[in-house]
Amino acid sequence: MSRMVQCVKLQKQAPGLNAAPYPGALGKRIFENVSQEGWRMWLQHQTMLLNEYRLSPIEPKARKFLEEEMEKFFFGEGSKTPDDYVPPK
């Protein structure tokens, strides 16, 4: 049986992650407050950000941007999509 968390993204009880998905305090906060489904939502959003902004996750500037967007996505006003983004049909 998986542990349950009150997911900040879904606003409901849902199965939690098995381990912290990110290092440091942010990873601990995500582990304690984000469900598996909420994390999957972030991974999809992160992929869109990487593609639309043509980011390389190996670059420190890109990693910092993604970390800031992750913080907003879960605990802030939400991470926005690029102005010219058109979702796939």
C-alpha positions in Angstrom: 0.0 0.0 0.0 1.4 3.4 -0.9 1.5 6.3 1.4 -1.1 9.0 1.0 -0.5 12.7 0.8 -2.7 15.8 0.6 -1.6 16.8 -2.9 -1.2 20.6 -3.2 -1.6 20.3 -7.0 -4.8 18.1 -7.0 -6.2 19.5 -3.8 -7.1 16.0 -2.6 -5.7 12.9 -0.9 -3.7 10.8 -3.4 -0.9 8.2 -3.4 2.4 9.9 -2.6 5.8 9.5 -4.3 8.1 6.7 -3.2 11.2 9.0 -2.8 12.1 12.6 -3.1 12.2 13.4 -6.8 14.5 16.4 -6.4 17.4 17.1 -4.1 17.4 19.5 -1.1 14.6 21.3 0.7 12.4 21.6 -2.5 12.6 17.9 -3.0 11.6 17.2 0.6 8.7 19.6 0.3 7.5 17.9 -3.0 7.9 14.5 -1.4 5.7 15.5 1.5 3.0 17.5 -0.4 2.8 16.2 -4.0 1.1 13.0 -5.3 2.4 10.7 -8.0 -0.2 12.1 -10.4 0.8 15.7 -9.5 4.4 14.8 -10.2 3.5 13.3 -13.6 1.7 16.6 -14.4 4.9 18.5 -13.6 7.0 16.1 -15.8 4.7 16.8 -18.8 4.8 20.6 -18.1 8.6 20.4 -17.7 9.0 18.6 -21.1 6.9 21.3 -22.7 9.1 24.0 -21.2 12.3 22.2 -22.3 11.0 21.9 -25.8 9.4 25.3 -26.2 12.3 27.3 -24.7 14.8 24.9 -26.3 16.5 24.4 -22.9 19.4 22.0 -22.2 19.0 20.5 -18.7 22.8 20.3 -18.5 23.1 24.2 -18.4 23.0 25.7 -14.9 20.9 28.6 -16.1 18.3 26.2 -17.5 18.3 24.1 -14.3 17.7 27.2 -12.2 14.8 28.3 -14.5 13.2 24.8 -14.2 13.6 24.8 -10.4 11.9 28.2 -10.2 9.1 27.0 -12.4 8.7 23.8 -10.4 8.4 25.9 -7.2 5.7 28.0 -8.9 4.0 25.0 -10.4 3.4 23.4 -7.0 3.6 26.1 -4.4 3.1 29.4 -6.2 0.9 31.0 -8.7 1.5 28.2 -11.2 4.0 27.9 -14.0 2.8 29.6 -17.2 3.1 28.3 -20.7 5.0 30.3 -23.3 2.8 33.0 -25.0 3.0 31.4 -28.4 2.5 27.8 -27.2 0.0 25.8 -29.1 -1.0 22.5 -27.4 -0.8 19.4 -29.6 -4.2 18.2 -31.0 
